[in-house]
Amino acid sequence: MKKGWVLFSVLGVMVLALTAGALYGQEAGELVTEAGEAVSAAAPSTSSGGFLSIVFKSGAMAFILWLAIFAAAGAGVYFGVDCAITVRPAKILPQNLIDAVTQAMAEGDVLKALKCCDDEPGPLANILSAGFSHVEEGFDVIEEAIATAADLETEKLMQKLTWLSVVANLAPMLGLLGTVQGMIAAFATLAGGAPDIGVLAMNIAQALYTTAGGLTIAIPCVTVYYIFRNTANRIVLRMEALTMEMIKDLRHVEVVED
């Protein structure tokens, strides 16, 4: 269900981006037509300056680059939505689990606390289960098992944010690559003698559009990354404090057999 919603969001953003680009290109083309009739009559040939024309008429390499930029945008949306779903206190630290384990530990029933963790799986449940599973081996072993499990769950949590950071760093590089590719094509057009103004403008537009596209993707991704990273750090600190508070009584708890 979650993957379906994420895929729907990615497709929706891509459709909106293409629609906005088409509308912008149409408006830009109309303005150019109205303002530049005299120049158009003197020029040997012209090309539409719309966004879709930039994407589809700038050559095979430019088209592949645009596909990579759109893919980065889709990945950014996917990982952003995924982090919004998973990096939440209610998801990682469910209050029902905290209350149930706290009550079980107050009763001195470790097996009941372990069952509560099995009934509501998650990062906190995995950490507590690692400690409760070693209750017969002493408190030192319990602390070591919980520390290992906490490191593992923290790494899983941070890996989600790492992918968002990858997109934030990759998008400007793709934009820069498009800028270089567009400028190379522009200077190649100039080197051929009397340049076709339409082709030259298309090459320069390609360079600028890809730069803008990369930055448009990177800026939101960087912002979202730091927001979720700070949220994750607060959740991890709270999770560690809750875990230590819950297991402190294990020094004196005995296993209750049914």
C-alpha positions in Angstrom: 0.0 0.0 0.0 2.8 2.4 0.9 4.7 1.7 -2.2 1.6 2.3 -4.3 1.1 5.7 -2.8 4.8 6.6 -3.3 4.7 5.5 -6.9 1.5 7.5 -7.4 3.2 10.6 -5.9 6.3 10.2 -8.1 4.2 9.9 -11.3 2.1 12.8 -10.2 5.1 15.1 -9.8 6.5 14.1 -13.1 3.3 14.7 -14.9 2.9 18.1 -13.2 6.5 19.0 -14.2 6.0 18.1 -17.8 2.6 19.9 -17.9 4.2 23.0 -16.3 7.1 22.9 -18.7 4.8 22.5 -21.7 2.6 25.5 -20.6 5.7 27.6 -19.9 7.2 26.7 -23.3 3.9 27.6 -25.0 3.7 30.9 -23.3 7.4 31.6 -24.0 6.9 30.7 -27.7 3.9 33.1 -28.0 5.9 35.9 -26.4 8.8 35.4 -28.7 6.5 35.3 -31.7 4.8 38.5 -30.8 7.9 40.4 -29.9 10.3 39.1 -32.5 8.5 39.1 -35.9 11.1 41.3 -37.5 14.0 39.2 -36.3 12.3 36.0 -37.4 11.9 37.3 -40.9 15.6 38.1 -41.1 16.9 34.8 -39.6 17.6 31.8 -41.9 15.7 29.4 -39.5 14.1 29.3 -36.1 13.3 26.7 -33.5 10.7 26.6 -30.8 12.1 27.6 -27.4 9.6 25.6 -25.3 10.7 23.3 -22.6 9.5 20.2 -24.4 11.5 21.3 -27.5 14.6 21.6 -25.3 14.0 18.1 -24.0 13.2 16.3 -27.2 15.1 18.3 -29.8 18.5 18.8 -28.2 20.0 15.5 -29.3 20.2 11.9 -28.0 22.8 12.7 -25.3 20.7 15.6 -24.0 17.6 13.5 -24.0 19.3 10.8 -21.9 20.6 13.5 -19.5 17.0 14.8 -19.1 15.8 11.3 -18.4 18.5 11.1 -15.6 17.3 14.4 -14.2 13.7 13.3 -14.2 14.7 10.0 -12.6 16.6 12.0 -9.9 13.4 14.1 -9.3 11.3 10.9 -9.0 13.8 9.4 -6.6 13.8 12.5 -4.5 10.1 12.4 -4.2 10.1 8.7 -3.4 12.8 8.9 -0.7 11.2 12.1 0.7 7.8 10.4 1.0 9.4 7.3 2.4 11.2 9.3 5.1 8.0 11.1 5.9 6.2 7.8 6.5 9.0 6.0 8.5 11.0 8.7 10.3 8.3 9.6 12.8 8.2 9.2 16.6 4.8 7.4 16.4 6.3 4.9 13.9 9.6 4.3 15.7 8.5 4.8 19.3 4.9 3.6 19.5 3.3 4.7 22.7 1.2 1.4 23.0 4.4 -0.6 23.0 6.1 1.7 25.6 3.1 1.5 27.9 2.8 -2.3 27.5 6.5 -3.0 28.2 6.5 -0.6 31.1 3.6 -2.3 32.7 5.1 -5.7 32.1 8.4 -4.7 33.6 6.6 -3.2 36.6 5.1 -6.6 37.1 8.5 -8.3 36.7 7.2 -10.4 33.8 10.0 -10.4 31.1 8.2 -13.0 29.0 5.1 -10.7 28.8 7.3 -7.8 27.8 9.0 -9.9 25.1 5.5 -10.9 23.8 4.5 -7.3 23.6 7.6 -6.6 21.4 6.7 -9.5 19.1 3.1 -8.3 18.8 4.2 -4.8 17.7 7.4 -5.1 15.6 9.6 -2.0 15.0 12.9 -0.4 15.8 12.2 -0.1 19.5 10.7 -3.5 19.7 13.7 -5.0 18.0 16.1 -3.4 20.5 14.1 -4.4 23.5 13.7 -8.0 22.2 17.4 -8.2 21.9 17.8 -7.4 25.5 14.9 -9.5 26.8 16.2 -12.5 24.9 19.4 -12.5 27.0 17.9 -11.9 30.4 19.3 -15.1 31.8 22.8 -14.2 30.8 23.3 -11.2 33.1 22.9 -7.5 32.8 26.2 -6.9 31.1 25.2 -9.2 28.2 21.8 -7.5 28.1 23.4 -4.1 27.7 25.8 -5.3 25.0 22.9 -7.0 23.1 20.8 -3.8 23.3 23.7 -1.6 22.2 24.3 -3.8 19.2 20.7 -3.8 18.2 20.4 0.0 18.7 23.4 0.5 16.4 21.8 -1.7 13.8 18.4 0.1 14.0 20.0 3.5 13.9 22.0 2.5 10.8 18.9 1.3 9.1 17.2 4.6 9.9 20.1 6.7 8.7 20.4 4.7 5.4 17.0 6.1 4.3 18.3 9.6 4.8 21.5 8.8 3.0 19.7 8.0 -0.2 18.0 11.4 0.0 21.4 13.0 0.4 22.7 11.1 -2.6 19.9 12.6 -4.8 20.6 16.1 -3.4 24.3 15.8 -4.4 23.7 14.0 -7.7 21.1 16.4 -9.1 23.4 19.5 -9.3 26.0 17.3 -10.9 23.6 16.2 -13.6 22.6 19.9 -14.1 26.3 20.9 -14.4 26.9 18.1 -16.9 23.9 19.4 -19.0 25.4 22.9 -18.8 28.8 21.6 -20.1 27.1 19.6 -22.8 24.9 22.5 -23.9 27.9 24.9 -24.1 30.0 22.4 -26.0 27.2 22.2 -28.6 26.8 26.0 -28.7 30.5 26.5 -29.4 30.5 23.7 -31.9 27.7 25.6 -33.7 29.8 28.8 -33.7 32.8 27.0 -35.0 30.9 25.9 -38.1 30.9 29.4 -39.5 27.7 31.5 -39.8 25.6 30.0 -37.0 22.0 29.1 -37.1 20.6 31.4 -34.5 17.8 29.0 -33.6 20.2 26.0 -33.0 22.6 28.2 -31.0 19.7 29.5 -28.8 18.6 25.9 -28.4 22.0 24.8 -27.2 22.3 27.7 -24.7 18.7 27.0 -23.4 19.7 23.4 -22.9 22.6 24.5 -20.8 20.6 26.8 -18.6 17.5 24.5 -18.3 19.6 21.6 -17.0 21.3 23.8 -14.5 17.9 25.1 -13.3 16.5 21.6 -13.2 19.4 20.2 -11.1 19.1 23.0 -8.6 15.3 22.7 -8.5 15.7 19.1 -7.4 18.7 19.6 -5.1 17.4 22.5 -3.0 14.3 20.7 -1.7 16.2 17.5 -1.2 18.9 19.2 0.9 16.2 20.9 3.0 14.2 17.7 3.5 17.3 15.8 4.3 18.4 18.1 7.1 14.9 18.2 8.5 14.6 14.4 8.7 18.2 14.0 9.9 17.5 16.3 12.9 14.3 14.5 13.5 16.0 11.1 13.3 18.7 12.2 15.8 16.1 13.4 18.3 14.2 10.1 17.9 17.4 8.0 18.4 18.4 9.9 21.5 14.9 9.5 23.0 14.9 5.8 22.0 18.2 5.2 23.8 16.9 7.0 26.9 13.7 5.0 26.9 15.5 1.7 26.4 17.8 2.3 29.3 14.9 3.3 31.5 13.0 0.1 30.7 15.8 -2.3 31.2 17.2 -0.9 34.4 15.0 -3.2 36.5 16.4 -6.3 34.7 19.2 -6.4 37.2 16.7 -7.9 39.7 14.1 -9.5 37.5 13.7 -13.2 37.2 12.1 -15.0 34.3 8.5 -16.0 34.9 7.7 -19.4 33.4 4.1 -20.2 32.4 
